[in-house]
Amino acid sequence: SQQGEEDPQALSIQEGENATMNCSYKTSINNLQWYRQNSGRGLVHLILIRSNEREKHSGRLRVTLDTSKKSSSLLITASRAADTASYFCATQGGGGADGLTFGKGTHLIIQP
Amino acid sequence: NAGVMQNPRHLVRRRGQEARLRCSPVKGHSHVYWYRQLPEEGLKFMVYLQKENIIDESGMPKERFSAEFPKEGPSILRIQQVVRGDSAAYFCASSPRGEGTEAFFGQGTRLTVV
């Protein structure tokens, strides 16, 4: 079963705006990861945040993790048309040795 | 929910041996992706296959690694003459169509080379 649940399922915004996607999970985790999937391609790893971290940045991406609420958010600032893709969060438990559990994803559309 | 099944879940091989990882996609899915996750890193794309065809193998090491998805049976990721650096978790995903559809992931095979 897939533990992570992204919210919203679909999001459409104008280019230049910020996009925020949320992810909730149920069990304890070692780390949480965000992935992007462009149409017809495989997943691309974006960022990994460990359970003892609260916030992480990578370029225009900002990820937060709240383990008390079992939730994470992905913020993409100054969105571009090329950011149009599906975004997945994935959790990994068991000291990092378990498999990944993915959510169903948020489909993000950036309108030019 | 008969999702993507990968076996074995754990595989131990000595250096120089061959490793064969199997992936049975969701029934009816004809697109399969393989990913590798090195310790403490995210997934990295390896290869994308459609029944009997390799669509994109840009992430596959040029030597020792091969993948197939025959008309009948599971997809196989084969690693010949394994080395310690091959130790990783290998994930398979399947989708009904390649374009813009959700991919369903298996739980992975953890390969340990000793």
Backbone of each chain as ProteinMPNN parsed JSONL, in Angstrom:
{"seq_chain_A": "SQQGEEDPQALSIQEGENATMNCSYKTSINNLQWYRQNSGRGLVHLILIRSNEREKHSGRLRVTLDTSKKSSSLLITASRAADTASYFCATQGGGGADGLTFGKGTHLIIQP", "coords_chain_A": {"N_chain_A": [[0.856, -1.191, 0.0], [0.353, 2.333, -0.525], [1.769, 4.824, 1.336], [2.289, 7.578, 1.47], [0.448, 10.508, 0.903], [-0.338, 12.809, -1.444], [-1.273, 16.221, -1.71], [-2.602, 19.029, -3.319], [-4.371, 16.827, -5.642], [-4.189, 17.74, -8.189], [-2.876, 20.687, -9.645], [-3.005, 23.911, -10.905], [-1.299, 26.684, -12.003], [-0.21, 30.1, -12.65], [2.634, 30.977, -14.599], [5.513, 31.974, -12.841], [4.296, 32.262, -10.402], [4.167, 30.869, -7.044], [4.283, 27.403, -6.17], [2.746, 25.105, -4.072], [2.89, 21.956, -2.602], [1.564, 19.295, -0.71], [2.236, 16.589, 1.553], [1.192, 13.743, 3.261], [1.741, 11.242, 5.74], [1.72, 8.001, 7.371], [3.148, 6.259, 9.11], [6.13, 5.906, 11.192], [9.164, 7.369, 10.0], [12.342, 7.195, 8.286], [13.374, 8.879, 6.395], [12.163, 11.338, 4.041], [11.274, 11.769, 0.707], [11.183, 13.712, -2.277], [10.003, 13.511, -5.592], [10.075, 14.11, -9.115], [8.155, 13.647, -12.024], [8.276, 13.85, -15.348], [6.171, 13.936, -18.228], [5.928, 10.784, -19.678], [8.442, 10.034, -18.848], [10.923, 8.631, -16.571], [11.105, 8.709, -12.964], [12.522, 11.554, -11.33], [14.795, 12.307, -8.914], [14.374, 14.779, -6.449], [14.783, 15.93, -3.858], [15.875, 15.038, -0.59], [14.857, 14.657, 2.71], [15.734, 14.245, 6.027], [14.484, 12.55, 8.958], [15.206, 13.959, 11.195], [15.487, 16.499, 10.361], [14.127, 19.721, 9.618], [13.728, 21.541, 7.631], [14.646, 22.072, 4.228], [16.595, 23.247, 1.497], [16.851, 23.593, -2.04], [17.986, 25.089, -4.672], [15.293, 26.457, -6.35], [13.574, 25.084, -4.817], [11.889, 24.272, -1.804], [11.658, 22.363, 1.006], [9.724, 21.207, 3.677], [9.431, 19.489, 6.794], [7.351, 18.015, 9.096], [7.379, 16.084, 11.657], [5.759, 15.613, 13.806], [3.235, 16.084, 12.906], [3.256, 14.367, 10.867], [3.739, 15.16, 8.189], [4.684, 16.777, 5.113], [5.881, 19.44, 3.062], [6.256, 20.689, -0.238], [7.651, 23.363, -1.792], [7.718, 25.246, -4.678], [9.307, 27.9, -5.955], [8.774, 30.877, -7.929], [7.659, 29.742, -10.388], [8.106, 27.874, -13.459], [7.34, 27.141, -16.893], [8.545, 24.751, -17.501], [8.42, 23.385, -15.178], [6.148, 21.961, -15.142], [4.756, 18.943, -14.376], [4.44, 15.73, -12.749], [4.474, 15.361, -9.261], [5.904, 13.518, -6.686], [5.808, 12.311, -3.365], [7.815, 10.314, -1.242], [8.254, 7.93, 1.27], [10.598, 6.556, 3.538], [11.362, 4.034, 5.747], [12.573, 2.234, 8.619], [15.32, 2.724, 9.372], [16.307, 3.596, 7.027], [16.693, 1.463, 5.429], [14.555, 0.193, 4.379], [12.157, -0.346, 1.712], [10.946, 2.155, -0.594], [7.995, 4.06, -0.128], [5.568, 5.279, -2.042], [3.456, 8.12, -2.711], [0.442, 9.025, -4.529], [0.841, 11.226, -6.044], [1.054, 14.666, -7.174], [-0.282, 16.463, -9.776], [1.139, 18.968, -11.485], [0.515, 21.886, -13.247], [1.861, 24.412, -15.119], [0.866, 27.41, -16.276], [1.67, 29.25, -19.117]], "CA_chain_A": [[0.0, 0.0, 0.0], [1.131, 3.555, -0.603], [1.532, 5.557, 2.551], [2.263, 9.023, 1.271], [-0.674, 11.037, 0.145], [-0.086, 14.183, -1.829], [-2.444, 17.084, -1.758], [-3.776, 18.494, -4.004], [-4.09, 15.846, -6.681], [-3.818, 18.497, -9.376], [-2.687, 22.103, -9.337], [-2.693, 24.696, -12.095], [-0.993, 28.065, -11.62], [0.426, 30.9, -13.686], [4.094, 31.057, -14.544], [5.991, 33.017, -11.94], [3.704, 32.072, -9.073], [4.729, 29.772, -6.251], [3.438, 26.204, -6.09], [2.944, 24.35, -2.833], [2.275, 20.639, -2.564], [1.682, 18.698, 0.619], [2.295, 15.132, 1.615], [0.995, 13.22, 4.605], [2.08, 9.825, 5.84], [1.084, 7.414, 8.553], [4.031, 5.57, 10.059], [7.399, 6.599, 11.432], [10.021, 7.338, 8.822], [13.754, 7.553, 8.376], [13.517, 10.061, 5.555], [11.094, 11.576, 3.079], [11.889, 12.226, -0.54], [10.291, 14.23, -3.316], [10.409, 13.163, -6.949], [9.319, 14.705, -10.219], [8.053, 12.802, -13.202], [7.777, 14.506, -16.549], [5.35, 13.038, -19.033], [6.632, 9.78, -20.454], [9.797, 9.791, -18.367], [11.021, 8.057, -15.238], [11.162, 9.649, -11.843], [13.767, 12.278, -11.069], [14.879, 12.636, -7.494], [14.528, 16.213, -6.224], [15.346, 16.309, -2.562], [15.664, 14.094, 0.504], [14.929, 15.295, 4.017], [15.777, 13.213, 7.049], [13.464, 12.739, 9.989], [15.668, 14.923, 12.208], [15.583, 17.813, 9.726], [12.829, 20.405, 9.557], [13.607, 22.299, 6.391], [15.781, 21.91, 3.339], [16.461, 24.044, 0.28], [17.666, 23.219, -3.185], [17.596, 25.989, -5.762], [13.965, 27.05, -6.152], [12.763, 24.155, -4.027], [11.99, 24.318, -0.346], [10.896, 21.257, 1.59], [9.606, 21.202, 5.137], [8.995, 18.215, 7.362], [6.811, 18.105, 10.457], [7.167, 14.689, 12.038], [4.654, 15.517, 14.784], [2.002, 16.031, 12.112], [3.48, 13.403, 9.789], [3.454, 15.83, 6.92], [5.776, 17.487, 4.45], [5.434, 20.279, 1.955], [7.229, 21.056, -1.269], [7.367, 24.677, -2.369], [8.501, 25.633, -5.853], [9.151, 29.343, -6.109], [8.954, 31.441, -9.277], [7.463, 28.58, -11.261], [8.359, 27.997, -14.899], [6.575, 26.166, -17.682], [9.258, 23.472, -17.449], [8.105, 22.699, -13.914], [4.958, 21.137, -15.35], [5.128, 17.547, -14.157], [3.826, 15.136, -11.555], [5.402, 15.38, -8.125], [5.598, 12.445, -5.743], [6.605, 12.171, -2.161], [8.062, 8.921, -0.903], [8.808, 7.787, 2.611], [11.461, 5.405, 3.752], [11.472, 3.8, 7.172], [13.503, 1.169, 8.956], [16.715, 3.125, 9.347], [16.732, 3.875, 5.657], [16.962, 0.219, 4.704], [13.315, -0.306, 3.793], [11.803, 0.178, 0.408], [10.25, 3.434, -0.647], [6.553, 4.024, -0.277], [5.212, 6.487, -2.781], [2.087, 8.582, -2.829], [-0.089, 9.006, -5.886], [1.385, 12.345, -6.793], [0.331, 15.899, -7.509], [0.019, 16.87, -11.139], [1.302, 20.42, -11.511], [0.519, 22.494, -14.58], [2.232, 25.821, -15.095], [0.317, 28.084, -17.447], [2.597, 30.327, -19.55]], "C_chain_A": [[0.888, 1.235, 0.0], [0.769, 4.443, 0.571], [1.398, 7.043, 2.306], [1.047, 9.436, 0.481], [-0.411, 12.49, -0.159], [-1.403, 14.938, -1.942], [-1.988, 18.418, -2.304], [-3.398, 17.439, -5.033], [-3.655, 16.533, -7.965], [-3.782, 19.97, -9.012], [-2.3, 22.825, -10.616], [-2.473, 26.142, -11.685], [-0.347, 28.793, -12.786], [1.949, 30.891, -13.495], [4.513, 32.229, -13.669], [5.426, 32.904, -10.539], [4.432, 30.937, -8.342], [3.742, 28.61, -6.193], [3.778, 25.458, -4.808], [2.183, 23.041, -2.899], [2.537, 20.029, -1.198], [1.66, 17.182, 0.535], [2.077, 14.715, 3.053], [1.319, 11.734, 4.605], [1.632, 9.304, 7.194], [2.056, 6.842, 9.577], [5.321, 6.362, 10.258], [8.327, 6.398, 10.23], [11.472, 7.611, 9.172], [14.019, 8.813, 7.561], [12.313, 10.166, 4.633], [11.73, 12.208, 1.853], [10.809, 12.755, -1.478], [10.895, 13.916, -4.687], [9.532, 13.908, -7.941], [9.286, 13.699, -11.362], [7.472, 13.625, -14.337], [7.07, 13.46, -17.41], [6.225, 12.066, -19.818], [8.033, 9.459, -19.981], [9.746, 9.076, -17.015], [11.072, 9.138, -14.179], [12.52, 10.31, -11.753], [13.757, 12.672, -9.607], [15.147, 14.129, -7.328], [15.271, 16.515, -4.939], [14.995, 15.247, -1.525], [15.795, 14.854, 1.813], [14.836, 14.203, 5.067], [14.811, 13.547, 8.17], [13.901, 13.725, 11.066], [15.883, 16.32, 11.621], [14.197, 18.415, 9.616], [12.628, 21.12, 8.226], [14.863, 22.077, 5.55], [15.528, 22.686, 2.055], [17.342, 23.446, -0.809], [17.215, 24.072, -4.361], [16.269, 26.652, -5.46], [13.036, 26.159, -5.323], [13.0, 24.361, -2.541], [11.092, 23.22, 0.189], [10.877, 21.421, 3.097], [9.113, 19.831, 5.572], [8.547, 18.446, 8.792], [6.475, 16.687, 10.895], [6.043, 14.547, 13.069], [3.322, 15.438, 14.06], [2.093, 15.005, 10.988], [3.116, 14.026, 8.446], [4.686, 16.549, 6.418], [5.17, 18.379, 3.377], [6.595, 20.553, 1.03], [6.786, 22.379, -1.863], [8.295, 24.904, -3.544], [8.269, 27.117, -6.057], [9.385, 29.754, -7.563], [8.822, 30.365, -10.348], [7.704, 28.917, -12.735], [7.546, 26.937, -15.631], [7.221, 24.786, -17.602], [9.02, 22.716, -16.146], [6.855, 21.84, -14.032], [5.345, 19.667, -15.309], [4.254, 16.995, -13.049], [4.884, 15.051, -10.469], [4.949, 14.345, -7.101], [6.432, 12.6, -4.488], [6.737, 10.682, -1.873], [8.698, 8.862, 0.469], [9.622, 6.504, 2.688], [11.648, 5.233, 5.243], [12.616, 2.853, 7.469], [14.957, 1.549, 8.895], [17.219, 3.383, 7.954], [16.941, 2.619, 4.839], [15.706, -0.356, 4.056], [13.115, 0.257, 2.402], [11.098, 1.514, 0.526], [8.764, 3.202, -0.784], [6.125, 5.352, -0.87], [3.744, 6.831, -2.628], [1.662, 8.585, -4.284], [0.35, 10.21, -6.709], [0.457, 13.529, -6.938], [0.739, 16.27, -8.926], [0.012, 18.395, -11.205], [1.361, 20.908, -12.948], [0.836, 23.966, -14.429], [1.762, 26.448, -16.402], [1.249, 29.226, -17.85], [1.904, 31.683, -19.595]], "O_chain_A": [[2.028, 1.195, 0.463], [-0.399, 4.775, 0.775], [0.513, 7.697, 2.856], [0.669, 8.785, -0.493], [-0.275, 13.31, 0.748], [-2.464, 14.38, -2.222], [-1.007, 18.94, -1.774], [-2.214, 17.192, -5.261], [-2.861, 15.993, -8.735], [-4.557, 20.439, -8.178], [-1.383, 22.409, -11.325], [-3.354, 26.761, -11.087], [0.02, 28.179, -13.788], [2.458, 30.807, -12.377], [3.948, 33.32, -13.743], [6.024, 33.405, -9.587], [5.193, 30.169, -8.931], [2.527, 28.808, -6.172], [4.945, 25.214, -4.502], [0.991, 23.01, -3.209], [3.6, 20.225, -0.608], [1.145, 16.588, -0.412], [2.699, 15.262, 3.964], [1.184, 11.058, 3.585], [1.213, 10.074, 8.06], [1.813, 6.93, 10.781], [5.566, 7.359, 9.578], [8.267, 5.377, 9.544], [11.783, 8.183, 10.217], [14.777, 9.693, 7.971], [11.549, 9.215, 4.467], [12.607, 13.066, 1.955], [9.668, 12.293, -1.46], [12.1, 14.035, -4.91], [8.399, 14.283, -7.64], [10.263, 12.997, -11.626], [6.315, 14.042, -14.289], [7.347, 12.264, -17.321], [7.144, 12.473, -20.529], [8.746, 8.696, -20.632], [8.687, 8.935, -16.403], [11.079, 10.331, -14.481], [13.544, 9.699, -12.061], [12.812, 13.299, -9.127], [16.032, 14.684, -7.979], [16.255, 17.255, -4.927], [13.929, 14.634, -1.591], [16.746, 15.613, 2.0], [13.961, 13.339, 5.001], [14.377, 14.69, 8.312], [13.059, 14.273, 11.778], [16.397, 17.213, 12.295], [13.204, 17.691, 9.531], [11.502, 21.282, 7.757], [15.969, 21.918, 6.068], [14.395, 22.773, 1.582], [18.405, 22.882, -0.55], [16.181, 23.803, -4.972], [16.122, 27.328, -4.442], [11.854, 26.462, -5.159], [14.12, 24.587, -2.083], [9.907, 23.158, -0.137], [11.895, 21.736, 3.713], [8.463, 19.114, 4.811], [9.286, 19.008, 9.601], [5.421, 16.153, 10.549], [5.443, 13.479, 13.189], [2.385, 14.8, 14.541], [1.132, 14.796, 10.248], [2.307, 13.497, 7.684], [5.597, 16.882, 7.176], [4.088, 18.107, 2.856], [7.75, 20.639, 1.447], [5.674, 22.497, -2.377], [9.513, 24.771, -3.421], [7.14, 27.54, -6.307], [10.089, 29.082, -8.316], [9.753, 30.113, -11.113], [7.534, 30.051, -13.185], [7.119, 25.95, -15.033], [6.527, 23.77, -17.631], [9.379, 21.544, -16.027], [6.537, 21.075, -13.12], [6.161, 19.205, -16.108], [3.428, 17.709, -12.48], [6.039, 14.712, -10.728], [3.784, 14.299, -6.704], [7.605, 12.97, -4.54], [5.861, 9.893, -2.226], [9.581, 9.658, 0.788], [9.359, 5.521, 1.995], [12.047, 6.17, 5.935], [13.525, 2.693, 6.655], [15.77, 0.763, 8.408], [18.427, 3.39, 7.716], [17.329, 2.697, 3.673], [15.793, -1.295, 3.265], [13.793, 1.191, 1.973], [10.707, 1.938, 1.613], [8.322, 2.274, -1.462], [6.303, 6.41, -0.265], [2.898, 5.956, -2.44], [2.427, 8.194, -5.166], [0.238, 10.204, -7.935], [-0.764, 13.405, -6.838], [1.923, 16.381, -9.245], [-1.025, 19.025, -10.999], [2.146, 20.416, -13.758], [0.156, 24.684, -13.696], [2.202, 26.067, -17.487], [1.583, 30.075, -17.024], [2.531, 32.686, -19.935]]}, "seq_chain_B": "NAGVMQNPRHLVRRRGQEARLRCSPVKGHSHVYWYRQLPEEGLKFMVYLQKENIIDESGMPKERFSAEFPKEGPSILRIQQVVRGDSAAYFCASSPRGEGTEAFFGQGTRLTVV", "coords_chain_B": {"N_chain_B": [[-5.146, -6.022, -4.148], [-3.083, -6.482, -6.58], [-0.145, -5.512, -6.843], [2.989, -4.203, -8.105], [5.341, -6.704, -8.202], [8.328, -7.603, -6.792], [11.108, -9.718, -6.81], [14.041, -11.423, -5.659], [13.356, -10.092, -2.322], [15.565, -9.552, -0.838], [18.938, -9.98, -1.682], [21.943, -11.633, -1.708], [25.156, -11.561, -2.94], [28.338, -12.815, -3.931], [31.339, -11.123, -4.835], [31.855, -10.96, -8.301], [29.921, -12.789, -8.994], [26.712, -13.404, -10.596], [23.807, -11.351, -10.586], [20.325, -11.583, -10.59], [17.443, -9.851, -10.95], [14.009, -9.73, -10.47], [10.939, -8.533, -11.816], [7.567, -8.299, -11.651], [5.117, -6.729, -13.328], [2.183, -4.703, -12.616], [-0.82, -6.302, -13.471], [-1.618, -6.169, -16.84], [-0.164, -3.917, -17.317], [2.17, -2.503, -19.511], [4.489, -1.12, -19.471], [7.616, -0.699, -18.038], [9.821, 0.394, -15.534], [13.112, 0.673, -14.258], [14.892, 1.443, -11.299], [17.644, 2.612, -9.342], [18.754, 2.759, -6.009], [21.198, 4.071, -4.226], [22.885, 3.733, -1.047], [21.689, 6.092, 1.276], [20.941, 7.853, -0.688], [18.74, 9.3, -3.241], [16.346, 7.798, -5.533], [17.61, 6.648, -8.663], [17.116, 6.834, -12.083], [17.257, 4.059, -14.281], [16.515, 2.358, -16.526], [14.019, 2.151, -19.093], [11.446, 0.192, -20.2], [9.352, -1.215, -22.677], [7.048, -3.736, -23.52], [9.098, -6.194, -24.775], [10.801, -4.318, -25.834], [13.465, -1.966, -25.44], [13.154, 1.216, -24.336], [14.402, 3.466, -23.265], [17.551, 3.602, -22.126], [19.283, 5.222, -20.842], [20.19, 5.569, -18.272], [21.552, 3.348, -17.546], [24.463, 1.603, -16.545], [27.189, 1.125, -18.794], [28.448, -1.29, -18.994], [28.161, -4.678, -17.908], [25.53, -4.516, -16.954], [22.189, -5.337, -17.796], [18.893, -5.363, -19.196], [15.655, -6.749, -19.595], [12.38, -7.24, -20.953], [10.367, -9.502, -21.54], [7.929, -10.886, -23.873], [6.322, -12.697, -22.535], [6.203, -13.26, -19.069], [8.238, -11.997, -16.29], [9.918, -8.784, -15.984], [13.424, -8.578, -16.206], [16.289, -7.616, -14.492], [19.616, -7.768, -14.984], [22.738, -8.255, -13.539], [25.983, -8.649, -14.205], [28.974, -10.199, -12.998], [29.218, -8.982, -10.357], [30.119, -6.17, -8.32], [31.304, -4.568, -5.28], [30.315, -1.978, -5.301], [27.894, -2.229, -6.539], [26.039, -2.766, -4.675], [22.949, -1.985, -3.503], [19.559, -0.686, -3.426], [17.158, -1.861, -5.629], [14.618, -0.718, -7.576], [11.538, -1.36, -9.159], [9.11, -0.161, -11.397], [5.808, 0.054, -12.755], [3.604, 0.981, -15.433], [0.47, 1.613, -17.083], [0.49, 2.989, -19.453], [3.009, 4.858, -21.113], [2.98, 7.638, -21.199], [2.515, 10.31, -19.129], [1.172, 8.932, -16.997], [0.308, 7.433, -13.891], [2.833, 5.792, -12.111], [3.368, 2.64, -10.702], [5.047, 1.398, -7.968], [7.257, -1.251, -7.014], [8.358, -2.931, -4.004], [11.031, -3.169, -3.992], [14.32, -4.624, -4.461], [16.857, -5.54, -2.386], [20.144, -5.528, -2.904], [23.078, -6.995, -1.848], [26.486, -7.026, -2.027], [29.099, -9.093, -1.26]], "CA_chain_B": [[-4.403, -5.14, -5.032], [-1.872, -7.153, -7.034], [0.744, -4.469, -7.339], [4.249, -4.626, -8.696], [6.008, -7.674, -7.338], [9.749, -7.772, -7.065], [11.764, -10.763, -6.015], [13.791, -11.532, -4.236], [13.405, -8.822, -1.598], [16.965, -9.388, -0.44], [19.808, -10.853, -2.454], [23.35, -11.497, -1.353], [26.022, -12.173, -3.932], [29.765, -12.589, -3.779], [31.951, -10.411, -5.952], [32.087, -11.786, -9.48], [28.746, -13.583, -9.34], [25.659, -12.7, -11.338], [22.571, -11.069, -9.852], [19.138, -11.468, -11.444], [16.351, -9.246, -10.203], [12.784, -9.915, -11.235], [9.865, -7.576, -11.574], [6.301, -8.597, -12.305], [4.343, -5.486, -13.26], [0.743, -4.8, -12.407], [-1.44, -6.999, -14.599], [-2.097, -5.268, -17.88], [0.801, -2.836, -17.56], [3.165, -2.915, -20.503], [5.656, -0.243, -19.351], [8.368, -1.0, -16.822], [10.992, 1.246, -15.25], [14.001, 0.224, -13.176], [15.618, 2.507, -10.613], [18.604, 2.153, -8.331], [18.934, 3.679, -4.893], [22.401, 3.82, -3.44], [22.656, 4.099, 0.357], [21.573, 7.508, 1.637], [20.653, 8.687, -1.858], [17.434, 9.098, -3.856], [16.276, 6.882, -6.677], [18.163, 7.108, -9.937], [16.557, 6.108, -13.212], [18.196, 3.211, -15.011], [16.06, 1.92, -17.846], [12.576, 2.144, -19.337], [11.158, -0.836, -21.195], [8.003, -1.586, -23.049], [7.113, -5.159, -23.876], [10.082, -6.653, -25.758], [11.635, -3.222, -26.346], [14.098, -1.011, -24.54], [12.8, 2.546, -24.815], [15.395, 4.448, -22.792], [18.496, 2.968, -21.201], [20.298, 6.241, -20.603], [20.71, 5.505, -16.916], [22.186, 2.043, -17.306], [25.9, 1.507, -16.786], [27.427, 0.558, -20.131], [28.938, -2.665, -18.915], [27.707, -5.627, -16.881], [24.099, -4.388, -16.665], [21.276, -5.498, -18.919], [17.499, -5.499, -18.776], [14.743, -7.237, -20.619], [10.969, -7.352, -20.591], [9.896, -10.368, -22.629], [6.493, -10.906, -24.139], [5.739, -13.43, -21.419], [7.061, -13.338, -17.896], [8.616, -10.75, -15.641], [11.099, -8.047, -16.438], [14.632, -9.022, -15.51], [17.49, -6.772, -14.482], [20.743, -8.681, -14.782], [24.033, -7.617, -13.281], [27.03, -9.67, -14.282], [30.256, -9.948, -12.302], [28.905, -7.897, -9.423], [31.168, -5.573, -7.485], [30.732, -4.01, -4.046], [29.591, -0.748, -5.616], [26.547, -2.537, -7.038], [25.155, -2.915, -3.512], [21.953, -0.921, -3.554], [18.183, -1.152, -3.579], [16.73, -1.722, -7.023], [13.167, -0.606, -7.611], [10.878, -1.485, -10.445], [7.8, 0.467, -11.454], [5.098, -0.229, -14.0], [2.474, 1.844, -15.745], [-0.283, 1.072, -18.223], [0.952, 3.724, -20.626], [4.216, 5.594, -20.761], [2.811, 9.079, -21.174], [1.743, 11.003, -18.114], [0.325, 8.099, -16.155], [0.899, 7.086, -12.607], [3.647, 4.581, -12.077], [3.241, 1.889, -9.46], [6.368, 0.892, -7.614], [7.435, -2.404, -6.153], [9.045, -2.656, -2.74], [12.47, -3.147, -4.214], [15.23, -5.721, -4.133], [18.084, -5.015, -1.787], [21.303, -6.337, -3.3], [24.302, -6.811, -1.063], [27.623, -7.746, -2.6], [30.087, -9.309, -0.187]], "C_chain_B": [[-3.092, -5.819, -5.407], [-0.981, -6.107, -7.659], [1.981, -5.047, -7.974], [4.964, -5.546, -7.713], [7.456, -7.808, -7.751], [10.276, -8.913, -6.211], [13.149, -11.033, -6.555], [13.783, -10.168, -3.557], [14.831, -8.512, -1.169], [17.793, -10.416, -1.192], [21.247, -10.576, -2.054], [24.169, -12.245, -2.393], [27.472, -11.868, -3.585], [30.279, -11.846, -5.02], [32.23, -11.372, -7.111], [30.897, -12.643, -9.891], [27.764, -12.736, -10.138], [24.455, -12.483, -10.419], [21.433, -10.911, -10.855], [17.98, -10.988, -10.59], [15.103, -9.303, -11.084], [11.72, -8.903, -10.833], [8.643, -8.008, -12.361], [5.424, -7.359, -12.206], [2.895, -5.755, -12.885], [0.137, -5.43, -13.669], [-1.996, -5.988, -15.599], [-1.16, -4.113, -18.18], [1.881, -3.325, -18.509], [4.43, -2.045, -20.452], [6.322, -0.508, -18.01], [9.589, -0.089, -16.727], [11.804, 0.58, -14.145], [14.758, 1.429, -12.635], [16.591, 1.876, -9.634], [18.704, 3.214, -7.243], [20.163, 3.246, -4.135], [22.145, 4.268, -2.006], [22.664, 5.608, 0.565], [21.332, 8.418, 0.433], [19.232, 8.432, -2.357], [17.503, 8.096, -4.991], [16.944, 7.504, -7.891], [17.611, 6.197, -11.034], [17.632, 5.273, -13.9], [17.715, 2.938, -16.432], [14.544, 1.909, -17.886], [12.316, 1.15, -20.461], [9.662, -0.92, -21.46], [8.119, -3.008, -23.564], [8.067, -5.417, -25.052], [10.96, -5.535, -26.315], [12.246, -2.408, -25.22], [13.854, 0.379, -25.113], [13.901, 3.555, -24.471], [16.294, 3.748, -21.795], [19.604, 3.943, -20.828], [20.898, 6.191, -19.207], [21.429, 4.208, -16.577], [23.696, 2.151, -17.486], [26.141, 0.733, -18.081], [27.834, -0.9, -20.079], [28.278, -3.399, -17.758], [26.207, -5.576, -16.603], [23.283, -4.605, -17.937], [19.866, -5.679, -18.376], [16.688, -6.015, -19.936], [13.339, -7.289, -20.059], [10.327, -8.175, -21.685], [8.379, -10.321, -22.766], [5.751, -11.625, -23.008], [6.717, -13.418, -20.254], [7.493, -11.986, -17.383], [9.736, -10.02, -16.365], [12.284, -8.487, -15.588], [15.704, -7.951, -15.626], [18.643, -7.692, -14.105], [22.017, -7.88, -14.574], [25.074, -8.721, -13.265], [28.259, -9.22, -13.503], [30.115, -8.793, -11.307], [30.143, -7.459, -8.649], [30.494, -4.917, -6.287], [29.888, -2.766, -4.331], [28.204, -0.98, -6.181], [25.554, -2.708, -5.889], [24.226, -1.717, -3.451], [20.57, -1.554, -3.499], [17.761, -0.87, -5.016], [15.209, -1.775, -7.044], [12.67, -0.722, -9.04], [9.53, -0.778, -10.339], [7.134, 0.084, -12.761], [3.985, 0.781, -14.194], [1.764, 1.276, -16.961], [0.116, 1.719, -19.537], [2.135, 4.555, -20.2], [3.965, 7.069, -20.509], [1.935, 9.539, -20.017], [0.817, 10.165, -17.271], [1.078, 7.737, -14.889], [1.687, 5.795, -12.733], [3.501, 3.935, -10.711], [4.579, 1.215, -9.173], [6.291, -0.382, -6.798], [8.197, -2.003, -4.9], [10.556, -2.744, -2.851], [13.158, -4.452, -3.875], [16.497, -5.101, -3.579], [19.216, -5.972, -2.101], [22.498, -5.979, -2.428], [25.391, -7.664, -1.685], [28.708, -7.852, -1.528], [31.403, -9.809, -0.779]], "O_chain_B": [[-2.111, -5.75, -4.665], [-1.053, -5.849, -8.86], [2.026, -6.223, -8.337], [5.163, -5.204, -6.548], [7.768, -8.09, -8.908], [9.928, -9.046, -5.038], [13.406, -10.892, -7.751], [14.173, -9.178, -4.176], [15.247, -7.354, -1.141], [17.399, -11.575, -1.322], [21.705, -9.433, -2.062], [23.908, -13.412, -2.687], [27.792, -10.818, -3.027], [29.706, -11.946, -6.105], [32.774, -12.458, -6.913], [30.862, -13.167, -11.005], [27.952, -11.534, -10.33], [24.134, -13.329, -9.584], [21.563, -10.193, -11.846], [17.589, -11.645, -9.625], [15.138, -8.973, -12.269], [11.624, -8.485, -9.679], [8.676, -8.075, -13.59], [5.026, -6.975, -11.106], [2.45, -6.902, -12.847], [0.543, -5.118, -14.788], [-2.742, -5.077, -15.24], [-1.331, -3.41, -19.175], [2.435, -4.411, -18.341], [5.331, -2.203, -21.276], [5.66, -0.536, -16.972], [10.286, 0.158, -17.712], [11.247, -0.002, -13.214], [15.201, 2.303, -13.381], [16.389, 0.758, -9.162], [18.736, 4.411, -7.526], [20.181, 2.199, -3.487], [21.271, 5.103, -1.772], [23.553, 6.307, 0.077], [21.505, 9.632, 0.535], [18.592, 7.464, -1.947], [18.574, 7.613, -5.357], [16.861, 8.71, -8.121], [17.637, 4.971, -10.926], [18.765, 5.719, -14.079], [18.402, 3.241, -17.407], [13.873, 1.693, -16.876], [12.896, 1.255, -21.542], [8.836, -0.72, -20.57], [9.191, -3.428, -23.999], [7.863, -4.926, -26.162], [11.788, -5.789, -27.191], [11.623, -2.191, -24.18], [14.285, 0.69, -26.223], [14.273, 4.389, -25.296], [15.837, 3.342, -20.726], [20.728, 3.536, -20.534], [21.99, 6.711, -18.979], [21.861, 4.007, -15.442], [24.163, 2.725, -18.47], [25.399, -0.19, -18.419], [27.588, -1.655, -21.019], [27.891, -2.795, -16.758], [25.666, -6.535, -16.052], [23.639, -4.12, -19.01], [19.677, -6.098, -17.234], [16.989, -5.754, -21.101], [13.137, -7.371, -18.847], [9.799, -7.625, -22.652], [7.662, -9.8, -21.912], [4.677, -11.195, -22.587], [7.925, -13.553, -20.448], [7.159, -10.953, -17.964], [10.405, -10.573, -17.238], [12.144, -8.737, -14.39], [15.989, -7.447, -16.712], [18.641, -8.312, -13.042], [22.329, -6.959, -15.329], [25.045, -9.613, -12.416], [28.538, -8.029, -13.372], [30.799, -7.774, -11.407], [31.056, -8.235, -8.369], [29.278, -4.729, -6.27], [28.871, -2.533, -3.677], [27.415, -0.042, -6.294], [24.348, -2.785, -6.123], [24.673, -0.574, -3.357], [20.422, -2.776, -3.522], [17.982, 0.221, -5.542], [14.597, -2.742, -6.591], [13.297, -0.248, -9.986], [8.89, -0.808, -9.287], [7.807, -0.181, -13.757], [3.486, 1.365, -13.232], [2.357, 0.559, -17.766], [0.087, 1.087, -20.593], [2.247, 4.92, -19.03], [4.654, 7.688, -19.698], [0.755, 9.195, -19.942], [-0.239, 10.647, -16.862], [2.308, 7.739, -14.838], [1.257, 4.839, -13.378], [3.511, 4.618, -9.687], [5.157, 0.551, -10.033], [5.377, -0.57, -5.995], [8.626, -0.857, -4.766], [11.274, -2.427, -1.903], [12.649, -5.27, -3.108], [17.126, -4.253, -4.212], [19.237, -7.102, -1.612], [22.87, -4.813, -2.297], [25.234, -8.874, -1.848], [29.166, -6.853, -0.973], [32.359, -10.051, -0.042]]}, "name": "protein", "num_of_chains": 2, "seq": "SQQGEEDPQALSIQEGENATMNCSYKTSINNLQWYRQNSGRGLVHLILIRSNEREKHSGRLRVTLDTSKKSSSLLITASRAADTASYFCATQGGGGADGLTFGKGTHLIIQPNAGVMQNPRHLVRRRGQEARLRCSPVKGHSHVYWYRQLPEEGLKFMVYLQKENIIDESGMPKERFSAEFPKEGPSILRIQQVVRGDSAAYFCASSPRGEGTEAFFGQGTRLTVV"}
